[in-house]
């Protein structure tokens, strides 16, 4: 029996080509994902290992990180990594060297004042000269290290981008006005943040400390051990040296391991996302494989019946068909594995050599698990998809060998299938309605999933009316070929449905994403139009806090009629931490729409709190409640809720008058008058947003390249760009499943042409010309694809609607927006796919020899 | 001059020096060897001959389904040799009717749609009076909305005959039209083909190996080894059988 299977695969090479391609693409996606993420992970790890080779133990001060990156919340235990602590660590017997490190953000402006690199990886640190006056961590390419507050060194990449030479003046900013520093040297660095598109600026230690921390304080101390010292022993010694406090002390090994784990997690996350899309492609492939085997079995009815007649058992027939599936799955997966490895290699080359992503290069990693996963997935998917057709094959009665077998065996009734589909669709719709009424996200999600399933099951039933939709047009335009195409598309509803469904999956997801994107865009536009009346928003590009002085500068800028800070301050209420947003009580009303549902917005001016309705409901607060709070500086205060804000406002959470909370926003011991950094500054202009005012605001910030001045349009555009970027990636990933679906249409059409060659021969004999034959095939393919497209668009909108329901809590004002042009575009795309997929089958059909075809069995 | 003109006019189809050769070298097979034949208008002709005599090839070449190696074939006044595929297709569509052994109906269309298919393809209007007459003659009036799968073999072949005749072709070619039918259904089809000649004035050429079927024809021509060897007018089953026996005898002795 297995020999028959092998012979069959060999005999039907051409007919199996599309199936093999479908499995191949799916497994290539899987293998490509695994190989690429493994390779990337291993390259990152080896780079990571290199950056920790010199560090035996590292001690870090979490407070310092918070004061730089966070928003003024510190544990305020007073302990710090001071020069004194560093010296004590350096004096330990096992220590060769203890390096005090200061780190933070530093934006470098290019010649036009624009930021070099992306805002999140602009690194600032201290240059630590060794005994030879040079810092071994940052080897000098040219010039010398910085000394004194007016000097800086840059990494060679950034210097190159900015066109800076040693001796030039460089504009550098931390979180306040820009500084003009002299570039004394250019250094080399392997810091992954820098190679991934950031920048590095190194100051001398005292300057870095005053910029980022306070004099004499470090964010971190890196300890180098003497030869022969055990890292763990050194760690114990170091820990004993540390003053009491919340310090993190780890060996370099532990740190590297930790990093490795984070890298592994990141690459795993990436691989899971990609595998999900690969899964979609494979799922689409299942429809094609099942279709192919169903058609192959139908075409071979006589042959299989003959095998039964000469004594093959049912089991043997099933096994022989499944053996074919294993063979096809195996061949396709092996090819897919190769193709996937090739894709991964190409992708790596593209990312490391062509695009400037700064990802490290490394050898291609093809793990045994990858090989196993790819091949097993391919074979399992193929066998699973062939299971039902194989069972059906075993039920062919031996008598069928004797019948003339003019047509494939008669269709099984669709009654059961339609009933199941109908029940599923109704259940799903019910759940959707209930979920929508009760605002239950679980019900909505489940309902959408069940409706989706129901529609897939019902597609054969739906094919008739939906294809009927396009028929009058076809008949008008194409006459007999149009009519024949319709009849052919409808003659085997299961096959048509399976072929269309493969396309439906991709179109559903693409439409769903597009509709969600459009809806979010509109909600953002609406929110920015109605909720925010500020003309400009000033903030840091990397969302780190803005220097408080910026607000003062902006308020003084001519043309600004009103401005308000937004400053987040964490306070303790009992054991809970709550976040207060400080705003200027007098001006906030003209910058953001605030509508009181209870109480009054003016309560803010009386030193009272406003709370948004959602927050109040969630936290059980009501008008008149009084909170006993402890500020970051340790002082206590009582705040009263003076107003509850209506929904759809521009601000959420707890809103407090800034004047009240700012003086207490820094930990105790901070210099007098110092306040925590700002989230942003909102600006209302006398004449609306003008280029002049924008320039004035930029000047007010001292030209700091890290500070952005955005008007409402900028914010809308940014949100749009982000959504567009995400959508484009998704479209790209879903593209594979669409390609597989196209293969499915090609496959079905080619098989149909083969099955109907006698009819085609007869039609040619009685006078249908080649063009007519081609049209018949093309139009059938068009109809099937349009069926898939129409269903996909409908389901996509449904899913987007359900998803919108889930998102409405986090994005109030979200309504369903169906962009008509794009949706029409998808329908047009589906039609195009249909026509393209039919090119080859139609050509084959038109070229069939009339006499051979008529005589064909 | 006038004789030739009349001859051309009287013949619905004809072939002159028609040869068809398959393969080359050692596998070379001569299917038709210099055959010249004419099929007269309003006549029912049967082509007979043993297997491999070239009778189907002759029909296929004359019907524009196959191309001749040498010689010429004509349908009405049109010379087929040298016609491009498009012109041949149009010629078949507008001037030739076909009846195949295995009915060859489209399972997706009902009987009436199958019958009018050639006209639909041509985009021609159906001559309703003629169509009614044809449908009436084949006795399908009650079953026009049935699909082929709902019809018996004999009924399906009657649909095929009606399809061949519905467009009032110059000539109908029938390739073993009773080959897949029992003798009663076969008899009905043959009577119908004869009636279409006698009563509707059609021209029918039928390939068959069944002497009884041939006896329905006005004239029988015999092919052997690709050559036209004999012809009988007003045949009976017995006279055809006699003639066929002589082929067998010759085949055995030579």
Interface residues (C-beta under 8 A of the other chain):
Chain A: X404 X406 X407 X479 X480 X483 X484 X487 X488 X490 X491 X758 X759 X761 X762 X763 X764 X765 X766 X767 X768 X769 X770 X772 X850 X851 X854
Chain B: X60 X63 X65 X66 X85 X86 X89 X90 X92 X93 X94 X97 X98 X100 X102 X104 X106 X107 X108 X109 X117 X118 X120 X121 X122 X123 X149 X163 X180
